[in-house]
């Protein structure tokens, strides 16, 4: 008699399409703290006169041990690009999925940024989102100096980690964003779930309780 080995089906495949989609959207909320800091650096931070910035050297840890986010002011097609990077030392199960990157794009779109396209690179180790809005003019000027060969030590620049440190020091209360939300604003309940996840991610970061 032939014996058959029962193999469990991955959870995402067990879920119906609409539930898989919901799960991806909720999971994408874990990136919100890093995304907010990155967008602030890309669009709202004025670089000092003469500053030099290496555009490909700015990354934040997002989902602990699994994902990093790289913020490039002149990335794919010369546009602002936010790359999601899978941890290289992890197993194949940690590679990026199209639904994960699409949900990440939806998260950024929900913050008011126009998305040109999402993409996944070869090997599904890196994927990303290309944004329509150009980076802050002073940041683009700093990148141009770098591309012309100026040393990054020539003038002090405002780095992504500097913006992260400033955000830590502002001590803006975050618990007010947690659910439950009124049914009139959140009939599906998804917004409250996303907000709860974002608040939990912020509060769990060492030394950053109650800060944004």
C-alpha positions as a printed Julia matrix, in Angstrom:
212×3 Matrix{Float64}:
   0.0    0.0     0.0
   1.32   3.4    -0.92
   1.65   5.76    2.0
   0.99   9.45    1.57
   2.6   12.05    3.77
   0.29  14.83    4.88
   1.88  18.22    4.47
   0.32  21.31    6.02
  -0.69  24.0     3.57
   0.84  27.44    4.26
  -1.57  29.68    6.14
  -1.77  32.27    3.36
  -2.96  29.62    0.92
  -5.63  28.42    3.35
  -7.18  31.85    3.55
  -9.72  33.08    1.05
  -8.41  35.85   -1.26
 -10.14  38.68    0.62
  -8.79  37.42    3.94
  -5.28  37.02    2.54
  -5.53  40.62    1.34
  -6.68  41.78    4.76
  -3.79  39.94    6.43
  -1.24  41.59    4.1
  -2.67  45.06    4.78
  -2.52  44.54    8.54
   1.04  43.18    8.3
   2.12  46.22    6.25
   1.17  48.48    9.17
   4.29  47.23   10.96
   6.34  49.39    8.59
   4.49  52.61    9.43
   6.96  54.0    12.03
   9.94  53.63    9.69
   7.97  54.92    6.7
   6.92  58.1     8.51
  10.53  58.84    9.47
  11.75  58.12    5.95
   9.16  60.35    4.32
  10.03  63.15    6.7
  13.68  62.87    5.68
  12.91  62.68    1.97
  10.38  65.49    1.77
  10.44  67.71    4.86
  14.1   67.97    5.84
  16.22  70.87    4.58
  19.84  69.91    4.0
  22.48  72.52    4.94
  24.13  74.49    2.17
  27.0   72.49    0.69
  25.88  69.2     2.22
  26.78  65.96    0.43
  24.52  62.91    0.65
  25.12  59.38   -0.61
  21.59  58.49   -1.81
  21.99  54.74   -1.28
  23.23  54.72    2.28
  20.03  55.33    4.23
  18.22  52.36    5.71
  16.13  51.66    8.8
  15.26  48.36   10.42
  11.52  47.85   10.17
  10.26  44.37   11.02
  12.81  43.05   13.49
  15.1   40.45   11.94
  13.09  40.2     8.71
  12.81  43.49    6.84
  14.69  46.71    6.34
  13.58  49.82    4.44
  16.0   51.74    2.25
  15.08  55.32    1.31
  16.65  56.53   -1.94
  15.89  60.05   -3.22
  17.07  59.17   -6.76
  16.42  55.45   -6.96
  14.48  53.54   -9.6
  14.17  55.64  -12.78
  15.76  58.53  -10.9
  12.69  58.87   -8.67
  12.17  58.59   -4.93
  12.21  54.89   -4.13
  11.52  53.04   -0.91
  13.03  49.58   -1.05
  11.98  46.71    1.17
  14.96  44.47    1.86
  14.66  40.89    3.07
  17.22  39.74    5.62
  19.79  37.78    3.66
  20.67  35.39    6.46
  17.12  34.08    6.75
  15.51  31.12    4.99
  13.7   31.13    1.66
  10.44  31.58    3.55
  11.59  35.13    4.28
  11.65  36.23    0.63
   9.27  38.94   -0.54
   5.87  38.19   -2.03
   4.01  40.28   -4.57
   1.06  40.7    -2.21
   3.36  41.95    0.56
   4.94  44.62   -1.65
   1.53  45.62   -3.02
   0.16  46.05    0.51
   3.24  48.11    1.38
   2.47  50.33   -1.6
  -1.13  50.69   -0.42
   0.17  51.79    2.99
   2.22  54.58    1.43
  -0.62  55.5    -0.93
  -2.86  55.83    2.12
  -0.45  58.45    3.48
  -1.17  60.62    0.44
   1.79  59.75   -1.79
   1.17  58.87   -5.44
   2.66  55.5    -6.39
   4.17  55.11   -9.87
   4.84  51.39   -9.56
   5.8   48.57   -7.23
   8.37  45.93   -8.12
  10.28  42.89   -6.87
  13.88  42.23   -7.87
  15.47  38.95   -8.89
  15.46  36.4    -6.11
  12.71  38.28   -4.25
  15.28  39.66   -1.82
  14.57  43.31   -2.66
  11.32  44.94   -3.73
  10.11  48.46   -3.63
   7.82  51.34   -4.37
   8.55  54.19   -6.78
   6.95  57.48   -5.79
   5.81  60.29   -8.07
   6.77  63.26   -5.9
  10.43  64.35   -6.13
  12.51  64.65   -2.99
  13.23  67.96   -1.22
  15.26  70.29   -3.44
  18.1   70.62   -0.94
  18.37  66.83   -0.68
  18.56  66.49   -4.47
  21.29  69.15   -4.54
  23.23  67.24   -1.88
  22.91  64.05   -3.94
  24.15  65.87   -7.05
  27.28  66.93   -5.18
  27.89  63.32   -4.21
  27.48  62.18   -7.81
  29.98  64.87   -8.89
  32.55  63.32   -6.59
  32.35  65.56   -3.53
  33.21  63.82   -0.26
  30.38  63.11    2.16
  32.68  64.55    4.85
  32.92  67.9     3.04
  29.9   69.34    4.84
  27.57  68.13    7.54
  24.37  66.63    6.17
  21.16  65.7     7.95
  21.15  61.91    7.82
  18.13  59.63    8.05
  19.27  58.49   11.49
  19.32  62.14   12.61
  15.65  62.46   11.7
  14.93  59.22   13.56
  16.7   60.55   16.65
  14.77  63.83   16.47
  11.49  61.93   16.2
  12.43  59.95   19.3
  13.02  63.14   21.25
   9.7   64.79   20.34
   7.72  62.52   22.69
   4.45  62.85   20.8
   1.73  60.71   22.43
   0.8   57.74   20.26
  -1.84  55.89   22.26
  -4.49  58.3    20.99
  -4.26  56.6    17.58
  -5.22  53.17   18.89
  -8.67  51.7    18.3
 -11.48  51.11   18.61
 -12.55  53.59   15.97
 -16.17  54.74   15.48
 -18.15  52.49   13.13
 -18.95  55.52   10.96
 -15.22  55.95   10.23
 -14.22  52.31   10.22
 -17.16  50.12    9.19
 -14.97  47.12    8.33
 -12.86  47.35   11.49
  -9.66  47.22    9.42
  -8.56  50.77   10.21
  -8.65  50.05   13.94
  -6.59  46.89   13.46
  -3.97  48.76   11.44
  -3.84  51.56   14.03
  -3.43  49.1    16.88
  -0.6   47.34   15.06
   1.18  50.63   14.34
   0.89  51.76   17.96
   2.19  48.41   19.18
   5.19  48.64   16.86
   6.02  52.14   18.08
   5.59  51.3    21.74
   7.71  48.16   21.5
  10.79  49.98   20.28
  13.27  50.38   23.19
  13.29  53.84   24.71
  10.48  55.08   22.49
   7.31  54.42   24.46
   4.81  57.14   23.78
   6.89  58.69   21.05
   6.59  59.12   17.3
